[in-house]
């Protein structure tokens, strides 16, 4: 389907995904919601620092400069904050010149009903329950890693480091948006991954060899990738400001089914890395990903040492941590 004149990419983002609210979240967890709200009101003129999703959001909003009179992307603040405690977030949005005008503020209630109501294509949050509800509703969503936390747990990473030489080498002025995806349980369903976990590598490779010409079932990010691909076609192939990558632990002979699946979907993936179990963080750093989506906590915790990353809770329930922002 072509990217029609009435279409746009709609991204829902929580305040913790957009800004660094590490201290504020600690106040909430240790002292409760009243202390958190009081702190936000008392400091509402103190400008928040950018958070892990800030760069991606700013670049996505920049797409609107490519088509005069046509909005290609919209970002909506979707937060469990109360309206009264949210002025600080809006002051920061104005300070950084972000074209964000719509918001959903629910005072601790679930955001799930509003994700569909606003036709959300992608949702980024640090709160696992809302992300899981989005995934269950067929919306691409990720639990974004936040800074200054121990590495190795969902939603927790060490501070992100950027490789300036790698970024310069890839000629960033021509490509503003770089999004990387894992394959199984992200772009594709987890059927093949389950075979690997239950029966081992040999059974997995044999299954993929036997079904090489059979497209993989769609995963939670398939629709989002298809819309990105439509948007790339709208913008044209020459100097397109969006670039995508598949970064997967698969390797030959399990590569063929992936390539044929994307061909059957008629989607564009600009770069593909079949790593065969190698760590992903160095490739992601070289690619310059503004965000990476993976379902495995071990891959996310390592990737987040180099680039912003978000975990996709595909097929998981429970173990939901307490988050309100």
C-alpha positions as a Markdown table, in Angstrom:
| # | Residue | x | y | z |
|---|---|---|---|---|
| 1 | Unk | 0.0 | 0.0 | 0.0 |
| 2 | Unk | 1.3 | 3.4 | -0.9 |
| 3 | Unk | 1.9 | 6.1 | 1.8 |
| 4 | Unk | -1.4 | 8.0 | 1.2 |
| 5 | Unk | -1.9 | 11.7 | 1.5 |
| 6 | Unk | -4.0 | 11.3 | 4.6 |
| 7 | Unk | -1.4 | 9.0 | 6.3 |
| 8 | Unk | 1.3 | 9.8 | 8.8 |
| 9 | Unk | 3.5 | 7.9 | 11.2 |
| 10 | Unk | 2.1 | 8.3 | 14.8 |
| 11 | Unk | 4.5 | 7.7 | 17.7 |
| 12 | Unk | 3.4 | 7.6 | 21.3 |
| 13 | Unk | 6.2 | 8.3 | 23.8 |
| 14 | Unk | 6.2 | 8.4 | 27.5 |
| 15 | Unk | 7.9 | 11.2 | 29.4 |
| 16 | Unk | 10.6 | 8.9 | 30.7 |
| 17 | Unk | 11.4 | 7.7 | 27.2 |
| 18 | Unk | 11.7 | 11.3 | 25.9 |
| 19 | Unk | 13.5 | 12.9 | 28.9 |
| 20 | Unk | 15.9 | 11.8 | 31.6 |
| 21 | Unk | 13.7 | 11.4 | 34.7 |
| 22 | Unk | 16.0 | 9.0 | 36.6 |
| 23 | Unk | 16.0 | 11.1 | 39.8 |
| 24 | Unk | 12.3 | 11.8 | 39.6 |
| 25 | Unk | 11.5 | 8.1 | 39.2 |
| 26 | Unk | 13.6 | 7.3 | 42.2 |
| 27 | Unk | 11.5 | 9.8 | 44.2 |
| 28 | Unk | 8.3 | 8.2 | 43.0 |
| 29 | Unk | 9.5 | 4.6 | 43.9 |
| 30 | Unk | 11.0 | 5.6 | 47.3 |
| 31 | Unk | 8.6 | 8.3 | 48.5 |
| 32 | Unk | 5.4 | 7.8 | 46.5 |
| 33 | Unk | 3.3 | 9.6 | 44.0 |
| 34 | Unk | 2.6 | 12.7 | 46.2 |
| 35 | Unk | 6.3 | 13.4 | 46.7 |
| 36 | Unk | 6.9 | 12.9 | 43.0 |
| 37 | Unk | 4.2 | 15.3 | 41.9 |
| 38 | Unk | 5.3 | 17.9 | 44.5 |
| 39 | Unk | 8.9 | 17.7 | 43.2 |
| 40 | Unk | 7.8 | 18.1 | 39.6 |
| 41 | Unk | 5.7 | 21.2 | 40.4 |
| 42 | Unk | 8.5 | 22.7 | 42.5 |
| 43 | Unk | 10.9 | 22.2 | 39.7 |
| 44 | Unk | 8.7 | 22.7 | 36.7 |
| 45 | Unk | 10.9 | 25.5 | 35.3 |
| 46 | Unk | 14.1 | 23.4 | 35.5 |
| 47 | Unk | 14.6 | 22.0 | 32.0 |
| 48 | Unk | 14.9 | 18.2 | 31.8 |
| 49 | Unk | 17.8 | 16.6 | 30.0 |
| 50 | Unk | 17.2 | 14.5 | 26.8 |
| 51 | Unk | 16.4 | 10.9 | 27.5 |
| 52 | Unk | 17.0 | 7.7 | 25.5 |
| 53 | Unk | 14.3 | 8.3 | 22.9 |
| 54 | Unk | 15.0 | 12.0 | 22.4 |
| 55 | Unk | 17.2 | 11.7 | 19.3 |
| 56 | Unk | 14.8 | 9.4 | 17.5 |
| 57 | Unk | 11.8 | 11.6 | 18.3 |
| 58 | Unk | 13.6 | 14.8 | 17.1 |
| 59 | Unk | 14.6 | 13.1 | 13.9 |
| 60 | Unk | 11.1 | 11.7 | 13.2 |
| 61 | Unk | 9.6 | 15.2 | 13.7 |
| 62 | Unk | 12.2 | 16.4 | 11.2 |
| 63 | Unk | 10.6 | 14.3 | 8.5 |
| 64 | Unk | 7.9 | 17.0 | 8.3 |
| 65 | Unk | 10.4 | 19.3 | 6.6 |
| 66 | Unk | 10.6 | 17.0 | 3.6 |
| 67 | Unk | 7.0 | 17.6 | 2.3 |
| 68 | Unk | 5.7 | 21.1 | 2.4 |
| 69 | Unk | 2.2 | 21.2 | 3.7 |
| 70 | Unk | 2.2 | 17.5 | 4.5 |
| 71 | Unk | 2.8 | 16.0 | 8.0 |
| 72 | Unk | 4.6 | 12.7 | 7.7 |
| 73 | Unk | 5.1 | 12.1 | 11.4 |
| 74 | Unk | 3.4 | 13.1 | 14.7 |
| 75 | Unk | 4.6 | 12.4 | 18.2 |
| 76 | Unk | 2.2 | 12.3 | 21.1 |
| 77 | Unk | 3.1 | 12.4 | 24.8 |
| 78 | Unk | 1.4 | 9.4 | 26.4 |
| 79 | Unk | 2.1 | 9.4 | 30.1 |
| 80 | Unk | 0.8 | 8.1 | 33.4 |
| 81 | Unk | 1.6 | 11.5 | 34.8 |
| 82 | Unk | -1.3 | 13.7 | 36.0 |
| 83 | Unk | -2.0 | 16.9 | 34.1 |
| 84 | Unk | -1.0 | 19.0 | 37.2 |
| 85 | Unk | 2.5 | 17.4 | 37.3 |
| 86 | Unk | 3.2 | 17.6 | 33.6 |
| 87 | Unk | 4.0 | 21.2 | 33.0 |
| 88 | Unk | 7.7 | 20.5 | 33.4 |
| 89 | Unk | 7.6 | 18.1 | 30.5 |
| 90 | Unk | 5.8 | 20.6 | 28.3 |
| 91 | Unk | 8.3 | 23.3 | 29.3 |
| 92 | Unk | 11.1 | 21.0 | 28.2 |
| 93 | Unk | 9.3 | 20.3 | 24.9 |
| 94 | Unk | 9.1 | 24.0 | 24.2 |
| 95 | Unk | 12.7 | 24.6 | 25.3 |
| 96 | Unk | 14.0 | 22.0 | 22.7 |
| 97 | Unk | 11.6 | 23.3 | 20.0 |
| 98 | Unk | 9.9 | 19.9 | 19.5 |
| 99 | Unk | 6.7 | 20.1 | 17.5 |
| 100 | Unk | 4.6 | 18.0 | 20.0 |
| 101 | Unk | 1.1 | 19.4 | 20.6 |
| 102 | Unk | -1.0 | 16.4 | 21.6 |
| 103 | Unk | -0.8 | 14.5 | 24.8 |
| 104 | Unk | -2.6 | 11.7 | 26.9 |
| 105 | Unk | -2.2 | 12.2 | 30.7 |
| 106 | Unk | -4.0 | 9.5 | 32.7 |
| 107 | Unk | -2.9 | 10.0 | 36.4 |
| 108 | Unk | -1.7 | 6.5 | 36.9 |
| 109 | Unk | -4.4 | 4.7 | 34.9 |
| 110 | Unk | -3.6 | 2.3 | 32.0 |
| 111 | Unk | -2.7 | 3.9 | 28.7 |
| 112 | Unk | -3.8 | 0.8 | 26.7 |
| 113 | Unk | -7.3 | 2.0 | 25.6 |
| 114 | Unk | -5.8 | 5.2 | 24.2 |
| 115 | Unk | -3.1 | 3.6 | 22.0 |
| 116 | Unk | -5.7 | 2.3 | 19.6 |
| 117 | Unk | -7.9 | 5.5 | 19.9 |
| 118 | Unk | -5.0 | 7.6 | 18.6 |
| 119 | Unk | -4.1 | 5.1 | 15.9 |
| 120 | Unk | -0.6 | 4.7 | 17.3 |
| 121 | Unk | 2.0 | 3.0 | 15.1 |
| 122 | Unk | 4.8 | 2.8 | 17.6 |
| 123 | Unk | 4.8 | 3.2 | 21.4 |
| 124 | Unk | 7.9 | 3.7 | 23.6 |
| 125 | Unk | 7.7 | 3.6 | 27.4 |
| 126 | Unk | 9.6 | 2.4 | 30.4 |
| 127 | Unk | 6.4 | 0.9 | 31.9 |
| 128 | Unk | 6.2 | -2.8 | 30.9 |
| 129 | Unk | 2.4 | -3.2 | 31.5 |
| 130 | Unk | 1.5 | -0.6 | 29.0 |
| 131 | Unk | 4.0 | -1.9 | 26.5 |
| 132 | Unk | 2.7 | -5.5 | 26.9 |
| 133 | Unk | -0.9 | -4.3 | 26.4 |
| 134 | Unk | 0.2 | -2.5 | 23.2 |
| 135 | Unk | 1.9 | -5.6 | 21.9 |
| 136 | Unk | -1.3 | -7.6 | 22.8 |
| 137 | Unk | -3.3 | -5.1 | 20.8 |
| 138 | Unk | -1.1 | -5.5 | 17.7 |
| 139 | Unk | 0.8 | -2.2 | 18.2 |
| 140 | Unk | 4.6 | -2.1 | 17.9 |
| 141 | Unk | 5.9 | -1.2 | 21.3 |
| 142 | Unk | 9.1 | -1.4 | 23.3 |
| 143 | Unk | 10.3 | -1.0 | 26.9 |
| 144 | Unk | 12.9 | 1.6 | 26.4 |
| 145 | Unk | 16.1 | 1.3 | 28.4 |
| 146 | Unk | 16.8 | 4.1 | 30.8 |
| 147 | Unk | 20.2 | 5.4 | 31.9 |
| 148 | Unk | 22.1 | 5.1 | 35.2 |
| 149 | Unk | 20.8 | 1.6 | 36.1 |
| 150 | Unk | 22.6 | -1.7 | 36.4 |
| 151 | Unk | 23.0 | -3.7 | 33.1 |
| 152 | Unk | 21.2 | -6.9 | 32.6 |
| 153 | Unk | 17.5 | -6.4 | 33.5 |
| 154 | Unk | 14.5 | -5.3 | 31.5 |
| 155 | Unk | 14.4 | -1.6 | 31.2 |
| 156 | Unk | 17.8 | -1.1 | 32.9 |
| 157 | Unk | 21.1 | -0.3 | 31.3 |
| 158 | Unk | 24.4 | 1.4 | 31.9 |
| 159 | Unk | 24.8 | 4.9 | 30.3 |
| 160 | Unk | 24.8 | 4.9 | 26.5 |
| 161 | Unk | 28.1 | 5.7 | 24.8 |
| 162 | Unk | 28.3 | 7.0 | 21.3 |
| 163 | Unk | 31.2 | 6.2 | 18.9 |
| 164 | Unk | 31.9 | 9.6 | 17.1 |
| 165 | Unk | 34.2 | 8.1 | 14.5 |
| 166 | Unk | 31.7 | 5.5 | 13.4 |
| 167 | Unk | 29.0 | 8.1 | 13.2 |
| 168 | Unk | 31.1 | 10.4 | 11.1 |
| 169 | Unk | 32.2 | 7.6 | 8.8 |
| 170 | Unk | 28.6 | 6.8 | 7.9 |
| 171 | Unk | 27.9 | 10.4 | 6.6 |
| 172 | Unk | 25.1 | 11.2 | 9.1 |
| 173 | Unk | 24.1 | 14.5 | 7.4 |
| 174 | Unk | 22.4 | 12.5 | 4.6 |
| 175 | Unk | 20.6 | 10.0 | 6.8 |
| 176 | Unk | 18.7 | 11.4 | 9.8 |
| 177 | Unk | 16.8 | 8.3 | 11.0 |
| 178 | Unk | 18.3 | 4.8 | 11.6 |
| 179 | Unk | 16.2 | 2.1 | 13.2 |
| 180 | Unk | 17.4 | -1.5 | 13.8 |
| 181 | Unk | 15.4 | -4.6 | 14.4 |
| 182 | Unk | 16.0 | -8.1 | 15.6 |
| 183 | Unk | 14.2 | -10.8 | 13.5 |
| 184 | Unk | 12.4 | -13.6 | 15.4 |
| 185 | Unk | 9.8 | -12.4 | 18.0 |
| 186 | Unk | 10.2 | -8.8 | 16.7 |
| 187 | Unk | 9.7 | -8.5 | 12.9 |
| 188 | Unk | 8.6 | -12.2 | 12.7 |
| 189 | Unk | 6.6 | -14.5 | 15.0 |
| 190 | Unk | 8.5 | -16.6 | 17.5 |
| 191 | Unk | 7.8 | -20.0 | 15.9 |
| 192 | Unk | 11.3 | -20.6 | 14.7 |
| 193 | Unk | 12.8 | -19.2 | 17.9 |
| 194 | Unk | 10.8 | -21.7 | 20.0 |
| 195 | Unk | 12.2 | -24.6 | 17.9 |
| 196 | Unk | 15.7 | -23.4 | 18.6 |
| 197 | Unk | 15.0 | -23.1 | 22.4 |
| 198 | Unk | 13.2 | -26.4 | 22.6 |
| 199 | Unk | 15.2 | -28.6 | 20.2 |
| 200 | Unk | 18.5 | -26.9 | 19.6 |
| 201 | Unk | 20.4 | -25.3 | 16.7 |
| 202 | Unk | 20.5 | -28.3 | 14.4 |
| 203 | Unk | 16.7 | -28.7 | 14.5 |
| 204 | Unk | 16.2 | -25.0 | 14.0 |
| 205 | Unk | 18.5 | -24.9 | 10.9 |
| 206 | Unk | 16.8 | -28.0 | 9.4 |
| 207 | Unk | 13.4 | -26.4 | 10.0 |
| 208 | Unk | 14.4 | -23.2 | 8.3 |
| 209 | Unk | 16.0 | -25.1 | 5.4 |
| 210 | Unk | 12.8 | -27.1 | 4.8 |
| 211 | Unk | 10.6 | -24.0 | 5.0 |
| 212 | Unk | 13.0 | -21.6 | 3.2 |
| 213 | Unk | 10.3 | -20.6 | 0.6 |
| 214 | Unk | 7.5 | -20.3 | 3.2 |
| 215 | Unk | 7.2 | -16.8 | 4.6 |
| 216 | Unk | 7.6 | -16.4 | 8.3 |
| 217 | Unk | 4.5 | -15.2 | 10.2 |
| 218 | Unk | 4.3 | -11.5 | 11.1 |
| 219 | Unk | 5.7 | -10.5 | 14.5 |
| 220 | Unk | 4.7 | -7.4 | 16.5 |
| 221 | Unk | 6.9 | -5.0 | 14.4 |
| 222 | Unk | 5.9 | -6.2 | 11.0 |
| 223 | Unk | 3.2 | -3.6 | 10.4 |
| 224 | Unk | 5.5 | -0.8 | 11.6 |
| 225 | Unk | 8.3 | -1.9 | 9.3 |
| 226 | Unk | 5.8 | -2.0 | 6.4 |
| 227 | Unk | 4.7 | 1.5 | 7.1 |
| 228 | Unk | 8.3 | 2.6 | 7.4 |
| 229 | Unk | 8.9 | 1.0 | 4.0 |
| 230 | Unk | 5.9 | 2.8 | 2.5 |
| 231 | Unk | 7.2 | 6.1 | 3.9 |
| 232 | Unk | 10.6 | 5.4 | 2.4 |
| 233 | Unk | 9.0 | 4.9 | -1.0 |
| 234 | Unk | 7.1 | 8.2 | -0.5 |
| 235 | Unk | 10.4 | 10.0 | 0.2 |
| 236 | Unk | 12.3 | 8.4 | -2.7 |
| 237 | Unk | 15.3 | 6.2 | -2.7 |
| 238 | Unk | 17.9 | 8.9 | -3.3 |
| 239 | Unk | 19.1 | 10.5 | -0.1 |
| 240 | Unk | 16.1 | 9.0 | 1.8 |
| 241 | Unk | 16.3 | 10.3 | 5.5 |
| 242 | Unk | 15.2 | 6.9 | 6.8 |
| 243 | Unk | 17.5 | 3.8 | 6.9 |
| 244 | Unk | 16.6 | 0.5 | 8.5 |
| 245 | Unk | 18.6 | -2.6 | 9.5 |
| 246 | Unk | 18.0 | -6.2 | 10.4 |
| 247 | Unk | 20.4 | -7.3 | 13.1 |
| 248 | Unk | 19.8 | -11.0 | 13.9 |
| 249 | Unk | 21.6 | -13.9 | 15.5 |
| 250 | Unk | 20.6 | -16.1 | 12.5 |
| 251 | Unk | 23.2 | -17.1 | 10.0 |
| 252 | Unk | 23.3 | -19.3 | 6.8 |
| 253 | Unk | 21.3 | -21.5 | 6.1 |
| 254 | Unk | 18.6 | -19.7 | 8.1 |
| 255 | Unk | 19.1 | -16.4 | 6.2 |
| 256 | Unk | 17.1 | -17.4 | 3.0 |
| 257 | Unk | 13.7 | -17.6 | 4.7 |
| 258 | Unk | 14.2 | -14.2 | 6.2 |
| 259 | Unk | 15.1 | -12.6 | 2.8 |
| 260 | Unk | 12.2 | -14.3 | 1.0 |
| 261 | Unk | 9.8 | -13.3 | 3.8 |
| 262 | Unk | 10.7 | -9.6 | 3.4 |
| 263 | Unk | 10.4 | -10.0 | -0.4 |
| 264 | Unk | 6.9 | -11.4 | 0.0 |
| 265 | Unk | 6.0 | -8.5 | 2.3 |
| 266 | Unk | 7.4 | -6.0 | -0.3 |
| 267 | Unk | 9.3 | -4.2 | 2.4 |
| 268 | Unk | 12.6 | -2.4 | 2.2 |
| 269 | Unk | 15.4 | -3.2 | 4.6 |
| 270 | Unk | 18.5 | -1.3 | 3.8 |
| 271 | Unk | 21.1 | -3.3 | 5.7 |
| 272 | Unk | 21.0 | -6.9 | 7.1 |
| 273 | Unk | 23.4 | -8.5 | 9.5 |
| 274 | Unk | 23.3 | -12.3 | 10.0 |
| 275 | Unk | 25.6 | -12.6 | 13.0 |
| 276 | Unk | 25.5 | -16.3 | 13.9 |
| 277 | Unk | 25.5 | -15.6 | 17.6 |
| 278 | Unk | 28.1 | -12.7 | 17.7 |
| 279 | Unk | 27.4 | -9.7 | 19.9 |
| 280 | Unk | 25.2 | -7.1 | 18.3 |
| 281 | Unk | 26.4 | -3.9 | 20.0 |
| 282 | Unk | 29.5 | -3.3 | 17.8 |
| 283 | Unk | 27.4 | -3.7 | 14.6 |
| 284 | Unk | 24.7 | -1.4 | 16.0 |
| 285 | Unk | 27.3 | 1.2 | 16.9 |
| 286 | Unk | 28.7 | 1.1 | 13.4 |
| 287 | Unk | 25.3 | 1.4 | 11.9 |
| 288 | Unk | 24.5 | 4.3 | 14.2 |
| 289 | Unk | 21.1 | 3.1 | 15.3 |
| 290 | Unk | 19.0 | 5.7 | 17.0 |
| 291 | Unk | 17.1 | 2.7 | 18.5 |
| 292 | Unk | 17.3 | -1.1 | 18.4 |
| 293 | Unk | 14.4 | -3.4 | 19.1 |
| 294 | Unk | 15.0 | -7.0 | 20.4 |
| 295 | Unk | 13.0 | -9.4 | 22.6 |
| 296 | Unk | 16.0 | -10.8 | 24.5 |
| 297 | Unk | 17.0 | -9.0 | 27.7 |
| 298 | Unk | 20.6 | -10.1 | 27.3 |
| 299 | Unk | 20.9 | -8.6 | 23.8 |
| 300 | Unk | 19.2 | -5.4 | 24.9 |
| 301 | Unk | 21.4 | -4.9 | 28.0 |
| 302 | Unk | 24.5 | -5.3 | 25.8 |
| 303 | Unk | 23.3 | -3.2 | 22.9 |
| 304 | Unk | 22.3 | -0.4 | 25.2 |
| 305 | Unk | 25.9 | 0.1 | 26.1 |
| 306 | Unk | 26.3 | 1.5 | 22.5 |
| 307 | Unk | 22.9 | 2.7 | 21.3 |
| 308 | Unk | 19.4 | 3.4 | 22.6 |
| 309 | Unk | 17.5 | 0.1 | 22.8 |
| 310 | Unk | 14.1 | -1.2 | 23.7 |
| 311 | Unk | 12.9 | -4.6 | 24.7 |
| 312 | Unk | 9.9 | -6.1 | 22.9 |
| 313 | Unk | 8.0 | -8.3 | 25.5 |
| 314 | Unk | 6.7 | -10.7 | 22.9 |
| 315 | Unk | 4.6 | -13.5 | 24.4 |
| 316 | Unk | 5.4 | -12.5 | 28.0 |
| 317 | Unk | 3.2 | -11.6 | 30.9 |
| 318 | Unk | 4.0 | -11.1 | 34.6 |
| 319 | Unk | 7.2 | -9.8 | 36.3 |
| 320 | Unk | 5.9 | -6.3 | 35.8 |
| 321 | Unk | 7.8 | -3.7 | 37.7 |
| 322 | Unk | 6.3 | -0.6 | 39.3 |
| 323 | Unk | 6.6 | 2.4 | 37.1 |
| 324 | Unk | 4.3 | 5.4 | 36.8 |
| 325 | Unk | 6.1 | 7.8 | 34.4 |
